[in-house]
Amino acid sequence: MRIAIDDFGTGYSSLAYLRQFPVDELKIDRSFVAGLERSADAKALIHTLVHLGKALGLVTLGEGIEQEGQLRDLQRERCDTGQGFLLGRPMEPTALSEFVSSPDRRSAGDADPDHEVVA
């Protein structure tokens, strides 16, 4: 089993959780990702959160990737992975099952396989 802190940086998520629980993954909230292309503050926060995760040995994931620029900025920061409509739309269980069992996995809804965030 793996533990991820979802929506990190907002609401009830806290730096204290990083010490309190055996966390494996830091999911950076979509509100930070959404501002990447228009805000230097958002870029600074993404930089800090990704590097904090790396320093603690955690997998970093950017949520809500919907624009090419957001994907590029996360890749530039060496974010490990991501999720969002740019990468793939939600799927019905049968479509997901077919996608996972497909040998070439060329399409996840509207996703382009070249849009992988892995650093």
Jmol script that loads the backbone (N, CA, C; Angstrom):
load data "model"
ATOM      1  N   MET A   1       0.834  -1.162   0.000  1.00  0.00           N
ATOM      2  CA  MET A   1       0.000   0.000   0.000  1.00  0.00           C
ATOM      3  C   MET A   1       0.891   1.241   0.000  1.00  0.00           C
ATOM      4  N   ARG A   2       0.453   2.258  -0.737  1.00  0.00           N
ATOM      5  CA  ARG A   2       1.174   3.530  -0.801  1.00  0.00           C
ATOM      6  C   ARG A   2       0.257   4.629  -0.291  1.00  0.00           C
ATOM      7  N   ILE A   3       0.842   5.661   0.305  1.00  0.00           N
ATOM      8  CA  ILE A   3       0.064   6.787   0.823  1.00  0.00           C
ATOM      9  C   ILE A   3       0.452   8.043   0.060  1.00  0.00           C
ATOM     10  N   ALA A   4      -0.569   8.758  -0.421  1.00  0.00           N
ATOM     11  CA  ALA A   4      -0.360  10.035  -1.109  1.00  0.00           C
ATOM     12  C   ALA A   4      -1.105  11.120  -0.352  1.00  0.00           C
ATOM     13  N   ILE A   5      -0.494  12.298  -0.262  1.00  0.00           N
ATOM     14  CA  ILE A   5      -1.203  13.453   0.279  1.00  0.00           C
ATOM     15  C   ILE A   5      -1.810  14.171  -0.917  1.00  0.00           C
ATOM     16  N   ASP A   6      -3.139  14.162  -0.969  1.00  0.00           N
ATOM     17  CA  ASP A   6      -3.871  14.751  -2.086  1.00  0.00           C
ATOM     18  C   ASP A   6      -4.049  16.251  -1.847  1.00  0.00           C
ATOM     19  N   ASP A   7      -4.123  17.017  -2.943  1.00  0.00           N
ATOM     20  CA  ASP A   7      -4.365  18.462  -2.893  1.00  0.00           C
ATOM     21  C   ASP A   7      -3.368  19.170  -1.988  1.00  0.00           C
ATOM     22  N   PHE A   8      -2.103  18.757  -2.051  1.00  0.00           N
ATOM     23  CA  PHE A   8      -1.110  19.320  -1.144  1.00  0.00           C
ATOM     24  C   PHE A   8      -0.995  20.822  -1.344  1.00  0.00           C
ATOM     25  N   GLY A   9      -0.945  21.530  -0.233  1.00  0.00           N
ATOM     26  CA  GLY A   9      -0.805  22.976  -0.242  1.00  0.00           C
ATOM     27  C   GLY A   9      -2.109  23.710  -0.031  1.00  0.00           C
ATOM     28  N   THR A  10      -3.218  22.984   0.073  1.00  0.00           N
ATOM     29  CA  THR A  10      -4.519  23.617   0.274  1.00  0.00           C
ATOM     30  C   THR A  10      -5.277  22.935   1.401  1.00  0.00           C
ATOM     31  N   GLY A  11      -6.303  23.586   1.878  1.00  0.00           N
ATOM     32  CA  GLY A  11      -7.222  22.994   2.841  1.00  0.00           C
ATOM     33  C   GLY A  11      -6.536  22.410   4.061  1.00  0.00           C
ATOM     34  N   TYR A  12      -6.831  21.156   4.322  1.00  0.00           N
ATOM     35  CA  TYR A  12      -6.321  20.497   5.522  1.00  0.00           C
ATOM     36  C   TYR A  12      -4.962  19.832   5.328  1.00  0.00           C
ATOM     37  N   SER A  13      -4.427  19.828   4.113  1.00  0.00           N
ATOM     38  CA  SER A  13      -3.102  19.235   3.927  1.00  0.00           C
ATOM     39  C   SER A  13      -2.078  20.123   4.624  1.00  0.00           C
ATOM     40  N   SER A  14      -1.090  19.504   5.217  1.00  0.00           N
ATOM     41  CA  SER A  14      -0.164  20.253   6.052  1.00  0.00           C
ATOM     42  C   SER A  14       1.231  19.662   5.961  1.00  0.00           C
ATOM     43  N   LEU A  15       2.222  20.521   6.150  1.00  0.00           N
ATOM     44  CA  LEU A  15       3.597  20.029   6.205  1.00  0.00           C
ATOM     45  C   LEU A  15       3.774  19.015   7.332  1.00  0.00           C
ATOM     46  N   ALA A  16       3.009  19.153   8.392  1.00  0.00           N
ATOM     47  CA  ALA A  16       3.116  18.223   9.521  1.00  0.00           C
ATOM     48  C   ALA A  16       2.792  16.793   9.091  1.00  0.00           C
ATOM     49  N   TYR A  17       1.904  16.631   8.108  1.00  0.00           N
ATOM     50  CA  TYR A  17       1.566  15.285   7.635  1.00  0.00           C
ATOM     51  C   TYR A  17       2.778  14.572   7.055  1.00  0.00           C
ATOM     52  N   LEU A  18       3.715  15.329   6.506  1.00  0.00           N
ATOM     53  CA  LEU A  18       4.895  14.716   5.910  1.00  0.00           C
ATOM     54  C   LEU A  18       5.750  14.012   6.957  1.00  0.00           C
ATOM     55  N   ARG A  19       5.674  14.469   8.191  1.00  0.00           N
ATOM     56  CA  ARG A  19       6.415  13.812   9.287  1.00  0.00           C
ATOM     57  C   ARG A  19       5.539  12.830  10.037  1.00  0.00           C
ATOM     58  N   GLN A  20       4.247  13.101  10.063  1.00  0.00           N
ATOM     59  CA  GLN A  20       3.315  12.332  10.867  1.00  0.00           C
ATOM     60  C   GLN A  20       2.963  10.979  10.252  1.00  0.00           C
ATOM     61  N   PHE A  21       2.935  10.899   8.929  1.00  0.00           N
ATOM     62  CA  PHE A  21       2.519   9.685   8.236  1.00  0.00           C
ATOM     63  C   PHE A  21       3.636   9.176   7.321  1.00  0.00           C
ATOM     64  N   PRO A  22       3.641   7.872   7.041  1.00  0.00           N
ATOM     65  CA  PRO A  22       4.645   7.326   6.104  1.00  0.00           C
ATOM     66  C   PRO A  22       4.223   7.595   4.652  1.00  0.00           C
ATOM     67  N   VAL A  23       4.345   8.838   4.243  1.00  0.00           N
ATOM     68  CA  VAL A  23       3.865   9.289   2.936  1.00  0.00           C
ATOM     69  C   VAL A  23       4.821   8.849   1.831  1.00  0.00           C
ATOM     70  N   ASP A  24       4.246   8.447   0.681  1.00  0.00           N
ATOM     71  CA  ASP A  24       5.031   8.042  -0.491  1.00  0.00           C
ATOM     72  C   ASP A  24       4.967   9.057  -1.624  1.00  0.00           C
ATOM     73  N   GLU A  25       3.858   9.798  -1.680  1.00  0.00           N
ATOM     74  CA  GLU A  25       3.613  10.660  -2.834  1.00  0.00           C
ATOM     75  C   GLU A  25       3.003  11.983  -2.405  1.00  0.00           C
ATOM     76  N   LEU A  26       3.428  13.026  -3.087  1.00  0.00           N
ATOM     77  CA  LEU A  26       2.922  14.370  -2.850  1.00  0.00           C
ATOM     78  C   LEU A  26       2.169  14.818  -4.102  1.00  0.00           C
ATOM     79  N   LYS A  27       0.845  14.961  -4.005  1.00  0.00           N
ATOM     80  CA  LYS A  27       0.020  15.389  -5.133  1.00  0.00           C
ATOM     81  C   LYS A  27      -0.197  16.899  -5.019  1.00  0.00           C
ATOM     82  N   ILE A  28       0.425  17.641  -5.916  1.00  0.00           N
ATOM     83  CA  ILE A  28       0.376  19.103  -5.887  1.00  0.00           C
ATOM     84  C   ILE A  28      -0.971  19.565  -6.441  1.00  0.00           C
ATOM     85  N   ASP A  29      -1.675  20.351  -5.662  1.00  0.00           N
ATOM     86  CA  ASP A  29      -3.033  20.753  -5.995  1.00  0.00           C
ATOM     87  C   ASP A  29      -3.117  21.481  -7.332  1.00  0.00           C
ATOM     88  N   ARG A  30      -4.204  21.228  -8.026  1.00  0.00           N
ATOM     89  CA  ARG A  30      -4.453  21.802  -9.344  1.00  0.00           C
ATOM     90  C   ARG A  30      -4.491  23.329  -9.324  1.00  0.00           C
ATOM     91  N   SER A  31      -4.831  23.930  -8.204  1.00  0.00           N
ATOM     92  CA  SER A  31      -4.878  25.397  -8.149  1.00  0.00           C
ATOM     93  C   SER A  31      -3.498  26.009  -8.383  1.00  0.00           C
ATOM     94  N   PHE A  32      -2.440  25.320  -7.985  1.00  0.00           N
ATOM     95  CA  PHE A  32      -1.084  25.801  -8.247  1.00  0.00           C
ATOM     96  C   PHE A  32      -0.713  25.577  -9.709  1.00  0.00           C
ATOM     97  N   VAL A  33      -1.082  24.418 -10.249  1.00  0.00           N
ATOM     98  CA  VAL A  33      -0.780  24.088 -11.645  1.00  0.00           C
ATOM     99  C   VAL A  33      -1.519  25.039 -12.582  1.00  0.00           C
ATOM    100  N   ALA A  34      -2.771  25.373 -12.245  1.00  0.00           N
ATOM    101  CA  ALA A  34      -3.585  26.248 -13.102  1.00  0.00           C
ATOM    102  C   ALA A  34      -2.948  27.619 -13.293  1.00  0.00           C
ATOM    103  N   GLY A  35      -2.225  28.110 -12.310  1.00  0.00           N
ATOM    104  CA  GLY A  35      -1.630  29.433 -12.408  1.00  0.00           C
ATOM    105  C   GLY A  35      -0.253  29.478 -13.029  1.00  0.00           C
ATOM    106  N   LEU A  36       0.279  28.336 -13.407  1.00  0.00           N
ATOM    107  CA  LEU A  36       1.664  28.272 -13.892  1.00  0.00           C
ATOM    108  C   LEU A  36       1.974  29.215 -15.048  1.00  0.00           C
ATOM    109  N   GLU A  37       1.078  29.323 -16.011  1.00  0.00           N
ATOM    110  CA  GLU A  37       1.382  30.095 -17.211  1.00  0.00           C
ATOM    111  C   GLU A  37       1.221  31.597 -17.032  1.00  0.00           C
ATOM    112  N   ARG A  38       0.608  32.021 -15.924  1.00  0.00           N
ATOM    113  CA  ARG A  38       0.356  33.460 -15.777  1.00  0.00           C
ATOM    114  C   ARG A  38       0.885  34.060 -14.480  1.00  0.00           C
ATOM    115  N   SER A  39       1.512  33.257 -13.639  1.00  0.00           N
ATOM    116  CA  SER A  39       1.905  33.776 -12.337  1.00  0.00           C
ATOM    117  C   SER A  39       3.298  33.312 -11.927  1.00  0.00           C
ATOM    118  N   ALA A  40       4.149  34.271 -11.649  1.00  0.00           N
ATOM    119  CA  ALA A  40       5.485  33.940 -11.138  1.00  0.00           C
ATOM    120  C   ALA A  40       5.382  33.305  -9.757  1.00  0.00           C
ATOM    121  N   ASP A  41       4.381  33.705  -8.981  1.00  0.00           N
ATOM    122  CA  ASP A  41       4.176  33.104  -7.661  1.00  0.00           C
ATOM    123  C   ASP A  41       3.833  31.624  -7.779  1.00  0.00           C
ATOM    124  N   ALA A  42       2.959  31.288  -8.742  1.00  0.00           N
ATOM    125  CA  ALA A  42       2.595  29.879  -8.947  1.00  0.00           C
ATOM    126  C   ALA A  42       3.823  29.070  -9.355  1.00  0.00           C
ATOM    127  N   LYS A  43       4.659  29.633 -10.222  1.00  0.00           N
ATOM    128  CA  LYS A  43       5.885  28.936 -10.626  1.00  0.00           C
ATOM    129  C   LYS A  43       6.802  28.718  -9.437  1.00  0.00           C
ATOM    130  N   ALA A  44       6.927  29.722  -8.587  1.00  0.00           N
ATOM    131  CA  ALA A  44       7.776  29.596  -7.397  1.00  0.00           C
ATOM    132  C   ALA A  44       7.228  28.535  -6.450  1.00  0.00           C
ATOM    133  N   LEU A  45       5.919  28.488  -6.289  1.00  0.00           N
ATOM    134  CA  LEU A  45       5.322  27.480  -5.417  1.00  0.00           C
ATOM    135  C   LEU A  45       5.501  26.071  -5.977  1.00  0.00           C
ATOM    136  N   ILE A  46       5.293  25.915  -7.274  1.00  0.00           N
ATOM    137  CA  ILE A  46       5.503  24.597  -7.895  1.00  0.00           C
ATOM    138  C   ILE A  46       6.954  24.170  -7.712  1.00  0.00           C
ATOM    139  N   HIS A  47       7.876  25.074  -7.981  1.00  0.00           N
ATOM    140  CA  HIS A  47       9.303  24.780  -7.804  1.00  0.00           C
ATOM    141  C   HIS A  47       9.573  24.298  -6.377  1.00  0.00           C
ATOM    142  N   THR A  48       9.047  25.031  -5.411  1.00  0.00           N
ATOM    143  CA  THR A  48       9.267  24.698  -4.001  1.00  0.00           C
ATOM    144  C   THR A  48       8.648  23.361  -3.628  1.00  0.00           C
ATOM    145  N   LEU A  49       7.407  23.125  -4.057  1.00  0.00           N
ATOM    146  CA  LEU A  49       6.725  21.889  -3.694  1.00  0.00           C
ATOM    147  C   LEU A  49       7.380  20.659  -4.331  1.00  0.00           C
ATOM    148  N   VAL A  50       7.765  20.774  -5.598  1.00  0.00           N
ATOM    149  CA  VAL A  50       8.429  19.642  -6.262  1.00  0.00           C
ATOM    150  C   VAL A  50       9.764  19.350  -5.581  1.00  0.00           C
ATOM    151  N   HIS A  51      10.533  20.385  -5.297  1.00  0.00           N
ATOM    152  CA  HIS A  51      11.835  20.167  -4.675  1.00  0.00           C
ATOM    153  C   HIS A  51      11.728  19.708  -3.223  1.00  0.00           C
ATOM    154  N   LEU A  52      10.686  20.139  -2.535  1.00  0.00           N
ATOM    155  CA  LEU A  52      10.424  19.628  -1.190  1.00  0.00           C
ATOM    156  C   LEU A  52      10.142  18.133  -1.257  1.00  0.00           C
ATOM    157  N   GLY A  53       9.284  17.739  -2.169  1.00  0.00           N
ATOM    158  CA  GLY A  53       8.989  16.320  -2.342  1.00  0.00           C
ATOM    159  C   GLY A  53      10.237  15.518  -2.657  1.00  0.00           C
ATOM    160  N   LYS A  54      11.049  16.015  -3.569  1.00  0.00           N
ATOM    161  CA  LYS A  54      12.300  15.322  -3.936  1.00  0.00           C
ATOM    162  C   LYS A  54      13.231  15.204  -2.740  1.00  0.00           C
ATOM    163  N   ALA A  55      13.368  16.282  -1.974  1.00  0.00           N
ATOM    164  CA  ALA A  55      14.261  16.264  -0.809  1.00  0.00           C
ATOM    165  C   ALA A  55      13.813  15.239   0.229  1.00  0.00           C
ATOM    166  N   LEU A  56      12.513  14.982   0.280  1.00  0.00           N
ATOM    167  CA  LEU A  56      11.979  14.011   1.231  1.00  0.00           C
ATOM    168  C   LEU A  56      11.845  12.610   0.642  1.00  0.00           C
ATOM    169  N   GLY A  57      12.295  12.441  -0.600  1.00  0.00           N
ATOM    170  CA  GLY A  57      12.250  11.128  -1.240  1.00  0.00           C
ATOM    171  C   GLY A  57      10.850  10.712  -1.670  1.00  0.00           C
ATOM    172  N   LEU A  58       9.976  11.690  -1.951  1.00  0.00           N
ATOM    173  CA  LEU A  58       8.606  11.397  -2.337  1.00  0.00           C
ATOM    174  C   LEU A  58       8.427  11.509  -3.844  1.00  0.00           C
ATOM    175  N   VAL A  59       7.478  10.755  -4.379  1.00  0.00           N
ATOM    176  CA  VAL A  59       7.062  10.903  -5.763  1.00  0.00           C
ATOM    177  C   VAL A  59       6.218  12.170  -5.828  1.00  0.00           C
ATOM    178  N   THR A  60       6.459  13.020  -6.828  1.00  0.00           N
ATOM    179  CA  THR A  60       5.683  14.246  -6.989  1.00  0.00           C
ATOM    180  C   THR A  60       4.740  14.106  -8.173  1.00  0.00           C
ATOM    181  N   LEU A  61       3.519  14.597  -8.004  1.00  0.00           N
ATOM    182  CA  LEU A  61       2.500  14.514  -9.038  1.00  0.00           C
ATOM    183  C   LEU A  61       1.787  15.854  -9.137  1.00  0.00           C
ATOM    184  N   GLY A  62       1.732  16.409 -10.330  1.00  0.00           N
ATOM    185  CA  GLY A  62       0.996  17.645 -10.566  1.00  0.00           C
ATOM    186  C   GLY A  62      -0.421  17.319 -11.003  1.00  0.00           C
ATOM    187  N   GLU A  63      -1.411  17.888 -10.332  1.00  0.00           N
ATOM    188  CA  GLU A  63      -2.813  17.637 -10.649  1.00  0.00           C
ATOM    189  C   GLU A  63      -3.358  18.707 -11.590  1.00  0.00           C
ATOM    190  N   GLY A  64      -4.341  18.333 -12.392  1.00  0.00           N
ATOM    191  CA  GLY A  64      -5.076  19.301 -13.203  1.00  0.00           C
ATOM    192  C   GLY A  64      -4.326  19.856 -14.396  1.00  0.00           C
ATOM    193  N   ILE A  65      -3.503  19.044 -15.041  1.00  0.00           N
ATOM    194  CA  ILE A  65      -2.750  19.509 -16.212  1.00  0.00           C
ATOM    195  C   ILE A  65      -3.707  19.584 -17.406  1.00  0.00           C
ATOM    196  N   GLU A  66      -3.939  20.809 -17.890  1.00  0.00           N
ATOM    197  CA  GLU A  66      -4.865  21.010 -18.998  1.00  0.00           C
ATOM    198  C   GLU A  66      -4.243  21.755 -20.177  1.00  0.00           C
ATOM    199  N   GLN A  67      -3.053  22.315 -19.989  1.00  0.00           N
ATOM    200  CA  GLN A  67      -2.400  23.109 -21.033  1.00  0.00           C
ATOM    201  C   GLN A  67      -0.988  22.589 -21.275  1.00  0.00           C
ATOM    202  N   GLU A  68      -0.534  22.715 -22.513  1.00  0.00           N
ATOM    203  CA  GLU A  68       0.835  22.304 -22.868  1.00  0.00           C
ATOM    204  C   GLU A  68       1.877  23.021 -22.009  1.00  0.00           C
ATOM    205  N   GLY A  69       1.668  24.313 -21.770  1.00  0.00           N
ATOM    206  CA  GLY A  69       2.618  25.083 -20.977  1.00  0.00           C
ATOM    207  C   GLY A  69       2.732  24.575 -19.551  1.00  0.00           C
ATOM    208  N   GLN A  70       1.625  24.153 -18.977  1.00  0.00           N
ATOM    209  CA  GLN A  70       1.647  23.581 -17.626  1.00  0.00           C
ATOM    210  C   GLN A  70       2.486  22.309 -17.613  1.00  0.00           C
ATOM    211  N   LEU A  71       2.284  21.480 -18.626  1.00  0.00           N
ATOM    212  CA  LEU A  71       3.053  20.236 -18.736  1.00  0.00           C
ATOM    213  C   LEU A  71       4.542  20.537 -18.858  1.00  0.00           C
ATOM    214  N   ARG A  72       4.901  21.488 -19.725  1.00  0.00           N
ATOM    215  CA  ARG A  72       6.316  21.850 -19.903  1.00  0.00           C
ATOM    216  C   ARG A  72       6.928  22.385 -18.610  1.00  0.00           C
ATOM    217  N   ASP A  73       6.184  23.236 -17.904  1.00  0.00           N
ATOM    218  CA  ASP A  73       6.705  23.790 -16.647  1.00  0.00           C
ATOM    219  C   ASP A  73       6.925  22.691 -15.604  1.00  0.00           C
ATOM    220  N   LEU A  74       6.005  21.747 -15.512  1.00  0.00           N
ATOM    221  CA  LEU A  74       6.171  20.637 -14.564  1.00  0.00           C
ATOM    222  C   LEU A  74       7.354  19.750 -14.959  1.00  0.00           C
ATOM    223  N   GLN A  75       7.503  19.505 -16.250  1.00  0.00           N
ATOM    224  CA  GLN A  75       8.653  18.729 -16.716  1.00  0.00           C
ATOM    225  C   GLN A  75       9.955  19.465 -16.407  1.00  0.00           C
ATOM    226  N   ARG A  76       9.970  20.764 -16.619  1.00  0.00           N
ATOM    227  CA  ARG A  76      11.156  21.576 -16.350  1.00  0.00           C
ATOM    228  C   ARG A  76      11.560  21.486 -14.874  1.00  0.00           C
ATOM    229  N   GLU A  77      10.567  21.397 -14.007  1.00  0.00           N
ATOM    230  CA  GLU A  77      10.830  21.273 -12.566  1.00  0.00           C
ATOM    231  C   GLU A  77      11.132  19.835 -12.147  1.00  0.00           C
ATOM    232  N   ARG A  78      11.069  18.915 -13.095  1.00  0.00           N
ATOM    233  CA  ARG A  78      11.363  17.493 -12.849  1.00  0.00           C
ATOM    234  C   ARG A  78      10.290  16.831 -11.969  1.00  0.00           C
ATOM    235  N   CYS A  79       9.043  17.285 -12.123  1.00  0.00           N
ATOM    236  CA  CYS A  79       7.913  16.638 -11.454  1.00  0.00           C
ATOM    237  C   CYS A  79       7.819  15.210 -12.013  1.00  0.00           C
ATOM    238  N   ASP A  80       7.605  14.239 -11.139  1.00  0.00           N
ATOM    239  CA  ASP A  80       7.660  12.834 -11.559  1.00  0.00           C
ATOM    240  C   ASP A  80       6.526  12.427 -12.483  1.00  0.00           C
ATOM    241  N   THR A  81       5.331  12.884 -12.197  1.00  0.00           N
ATOM    242  CA  THR A  81       4.183  12.443 -12.974  1.00  0.00           C
ATOM    243  C   THR A  81       3.061  13.461 -12.854  1.00  0.00           C
ATOM    244  N   GLY A  82       1.978  13.227 -13.573  1.00  0.00           N
ATOM    245  CA  GLY A  82       0.881  14.172 -13.529  1.00  0.00           C
ATOM    246  C   GLY A  82      -0.421  13.551 -13.932  1.00  0.00           C
ATOM    247  N   GLN A  83      -1.468  14.317 -13.728  1.00  0.00           N
ATOM    248  CA  GLN A  83      -2.795  13.893 -14.161  1.00  0.00           C
ATOM    249  C   GLN A  83      -3.560  15.127 -14.607  1.00  0.00           C
ATOM    250  N   GLY A  84      -4.482  14.922 -15.520  1.00  0.00           N
ATOM    251  CA  GLY A  84      -5.291  16.032 -16.011  1.00  0.00           C
ATOM    252  C   GLY A  84      -5.830  15.733 -17.392  1.00  0.00           C
ATOM    253  N   PHE A  85      -6.759  16.565 -17.841  1.00  0.00           N
ATOM    254  CA  PHE A  85      -7.427  16.338 -19.117  1.00  0.00           C
ATOM    255  C   PHE A  85      -6.468  16.338 -20.299  1.00  0.00           C
ATOM    256  N   LEU A  86      -5.364  17.063 -20.223  1.00  0.00           N
ATOM    257  CA  LEU A  86      -4.399  17.044 -21.319  1.00  0.00           C
ATOM    258  C   LEU A  86      -3.828  15.641 -21.515  1.00  0.00           C
ATOM    259  N   LEU A  87      -3.681  14.917 -20.437  1.00  0.00           N
ATOM    260  CA  LEU A  87      -3.081  13.581 -20.479  1.00  0.00           C
ATOM    261  C   LEU A  87      -4.099  12.486 -20.728  1.00  0.00           C
ATOM    262  N   GLY A  88      -5.333  12.700 -20.339  1.00  0.00           N
ATOM    263  CA  GLY A  88      -6.369  11.697 -20.550  1.00  0.00           C
ATOM    264  C   GLY A  88      -7.641  12.069 -19.836  1.00  0.00           C
ATOM    265  N   ARG A  89      -8.750  11.813 -20.483  1.00  0.00           N
ATOM    266  CA  ARG A  89     -10.069  12.076 -19.911  1.00  0.00           C
ATOM    267  C   ARG A  89     -10.501  10.903 -19.032  1.00  0.00           C
ATOM    268  N   PRO A  90     -11.395  11.155 -18.088  1.00  0.00           N
ATOM    269  CA  PRO A  90     -11.946  10.042 -17.303  1.00  0.00           C
ATOM    270  C   PRO A  90     -12.585   9.017 -18.234  1.00  0.00           C
ATOM    271  N   MET A  91     -12.506   7.753 -17.850  1.00  0.00           N
ATOM    272  CA  MET A  91     -13.047   6.671 -18.676  1.00  0.00           C
ATOM    273  C   MET A  91     -14.029   5.825 -17.884  1.00  0.00           C
ATOM    274  N   GLU A  92     -14.960   5.269 -18.608  1.00  0.00           N
ATOM    275  CA  GLU A  92     -15.857   4.271 -18.029  1.00  0.00           C
ATOM    276  C   GLU A  92     -15.027   3.021 -17.720  1.00  0.00           C
ATOM    277  N   PRO A  93     -15.443   2.221 -16.743  1.00  0.00           N
ATOM    278  CA  PRO A  93     -14.670   1.031 -16.361  1.00  0.00           C
ATOM    279  C   PRO A  93     -14.349   0.100 -17.528  1.00  0.00           C
ATOM    280  N   THR A  94     -15.284  -0.110 -18.449  1.00  0.00           N
ATOM    281  CA  THR A  94     -15.002  -1.019 -19.568  1.00  0.00           C
ATOM    282  C   THR A  94     -13.936  -0.435 -20.489  1.00  0.00           C
ATOM    283  N   ALA A  95     -13.990   0.886 -20.740  1.00  0.00           N
ATOM    284  CA  ALA A  95     -12.975   1.525 -21.584  1.00  0.00           C
ATOM    285  C   ALA A  95     -11.609   1.470 -20.909  1.00  0.00           C
ATOM    286  N   LEU A  96     -11.585   1.670 -19.601  1.00  0.00           N
ATOM    287  CA  LEU A  96     -10.327   1.596 -18.865  1.00  0.00           C
ATOM    288  C   LEU A  96      -9.741   0.191 -18.937  1.00  0.00           C
ATOM    289  N   SER A  97     -10.578  -0.798 -18.772  1.00  0.00           N
ATOM    290  CA  SER A  97     -10.124  -2.193 -18.841  1.00  0.00           C
ATOM    291  C   SER A  97      -9.526  -2.494 -20.215  1.00  0.00           C
ATOM    292  N   GLU A  98     -10.190  -2.034 -21.271  1.00  0.00           N
ATOM    293  CA  GLU A  98      -9.670  -2.232 -22.631  1.00  0.00           C
ATOM    294  C   GLU A  98      -8.350  -1.493 -22.825  1.00  0.00           C
ATOM    295  N   PHE A  99      -8.271  -0.269 -22.310  1.00  0.00           N
ATOM    296  CA  PHE A  99      -7.043   0.521 -22.437  1.00  0.00           C
ATOM    297  C   PHE A  99      -5.876  -0.164 -21.736  1.00  0.00           C
ATOM    298  N   VAL A 100      -6.097  -0.616 -20.510  1.00  0.00           N
ATOM    299  CA  VAL A 100      -5.034  -1.246 -19.738  1.00  0.00           C
ATOM    300  C   VAL A 100      -4.570  -2.549 -20.382  1.00  0.00           C
ATOM    301  N   SER A 101      -5.490  -3.287 -20.986  1.00  0.00           N
ATOM    302  CA  SER A 101      -5.110  -4.565 -21.593  1.00  0.00           C
ATOM    303  C   SER A 101      -4.625  -4.426 -23.031  1.00  0.00           C
ATOM    304  N   SER A 102      -4.743  -3.230 -23.618  1.00  0.00           N
ATOM    305  CA  SER A 102      -4.305  -2.997 -24.993  1.00  0.00           C
ATOM    306  C   SER A 102      -2.785  -3.047 -25.076  1.00  0.00           C
ATOM    307  N   PRO A 103      -2.240  -3.787 -26.051  1.00  0.00           N
ATOM    308  CA  PRO A 103      -0.773  -3.885 -26.142  1.00  0.00           C
ATOM    309  C   PRO A 103      -0.088  -2.579 -26.525  1.00  0.00           C
ATOM    310  N   ASP A 104      -0.755  -1.697 -27.281  1.00  0.00           N
ATOM    311  CA  ASP A 104      -0.057  -0.479 -27.700  1.00  0.00           C
ATOM    312  C   ASP A 104      -0.499   0.762 -26.935  1.00  0.00           C
ATOM    313  N   ARG A 105      -1.618   0.742 -26.226  1.00  0.00           N
ATOM    314  CA  ARG A 105      -2.083   1.858 -25.394  1.00  0.00           C
ATOM    315  C   ARG A 105      -1.873   3.212 -26.050  1.00  0.00           C
ATOM    316  N   ARG A 106      -2.317   3.367 -27.252  1.00  0.00           N
ATOM    317  CA  ARG A 106      -2.079   4.623 -27.976  1.00  0.00           C
ATOM    318  C   ARG A 106      -2.981   5.760 -27.563  1.00  0.00           C
ATOM    319  N   SER A 107      -4.117   5.473 -26.965  1.00  0.00           N
ATOM    320  CA  SER A 107      -5.033   6.564 -26.646  1.00  0.00           C
ATOM    321  C   SER A 107      -5.728   6.338 -25.318  1.00  0.00           C
ATOM    322  N   ALA A 108      -5.714   7.364 -24.490  1.00  0.00           N
ATOM    323  CA  ALA A 108      -6.487   7.376 -23.249  1.00  0.00           C
ATOM    324  C   ALA A 108      -7.507   8.482 -23.408  1.00  0.00           C
ATOM    325  N   GLY A 109      -8.629   8.163 -24.025  1.00  0.00           N
ATOM    326  CA  GLY A 109      -9.593   9.213 -24.326  1.00  0.00           C
ATOM    327  C   GLY A 109      -8.996  10.117 -25.380  1.00  0.00           C
ATOM    328  N   ASP A 110      -8.776  11.370 -25.058  1.00  0.00           N
ATOM    329  CA  ASP A 110      -8.197  12.325 -25.999  1.00  0.00           C
ATOM    330  C   ASP A 110      -6.688  12.469 -25.810  1.00  0.00           C
ATOM    331  N   ALA A 111      -6.075  11.618 -24.997  1.00  0.00           N
ATOM    332  CA  ALA A 111      -4.666  11.807 -24.626  1.00  0.00           C
ATOM    333  C   ALA A 111      -3.719  11.474 -25.763  1.00  0.00           C
ATOM    334  N   ASP A 112      -2.599  12.129 -25.754  1.00  0.00           N
ATOM    335  CA  ASP A 112      -1.502  11.877 -26.671  1.00  0.00           C
ATOM    336  C   ASP A 112      -0.412  11.172 -25.869  1.00  0.00           C
ATOM    337  N   PRO A 113       0.074  10.001 -26.309  1.00  0.00           N
ATOM    338  CA  PRO A 113       1.070   9.277 -25.518  1.00  0.00           C
ATOM    339  C   PRO A 113       2.380  10.040 -25.324  1.00  0.00           C
ATOM    340  N   ASP A 114       2.623  11.070 -26.112  1.00  0.00           N
ATOM    341  CA  ASP A 114       3.835  11.863 -25.943  1.00  0.00           C
ATOM    342  C   ASP A 114       3.732  12.831 -24.779  1.00  0.00           C
ATOM    343  N   HIS A 115       2.570  12.932 -24.146  1.00  0.00           N
ATOM    344  CA  HIS A 115       2.343  13.860 -23.052  1.00  0.00           C
ATOM    345  C   HIS A 115       2.625  13.212 -21.701  1.00  0.00           C
ATOM    346  N   GLU A 116       3.700  12.543 -21.586  1.00  0.00           N
ATOM    347  CA  GLU A 116       4.051  11.917 -20.325  1.00  0.00           C
ATOM    348  C   GLU A 116       4.885  12.884 -19.506  1.00  0.00           C
ATOM    349  N   VAL A 117       4.591  12.979 -18.209  1.00  0.00           N
ATOM    350  CA  VAL A 117       5.274  13.944 -17.348  1.00  0.00           C
ATOM    351  C   VAL A 117       6.555  13.383 -16.772  1.00  0.00           C
ATOM    352  N   VAL A 118       6.707  12.090 -16.783  1.00  0.00           N
ATOM    353  CA  VAL A 118       7.841  11.465 -16.089  1.00  0.00           C
ATOM    354  C   VAL A 118       9.140  12.153 -16.440  1.00  0.00           C
ATOM    355  N   ALA A 119       9.873  12.514 -15.395  1.00  0.00           N
ATOM    356  CA  ALA A 119      11.143  13.233 -15.570  1.00  0.00           C
ATOM    357  C   ALA A 119      12.297  12.284 -15.747  1.00  0.00           C
TER     358      ALA A 119
END
end "model"
wireframe off; spacefill off
backbone 0.3
color backbone group
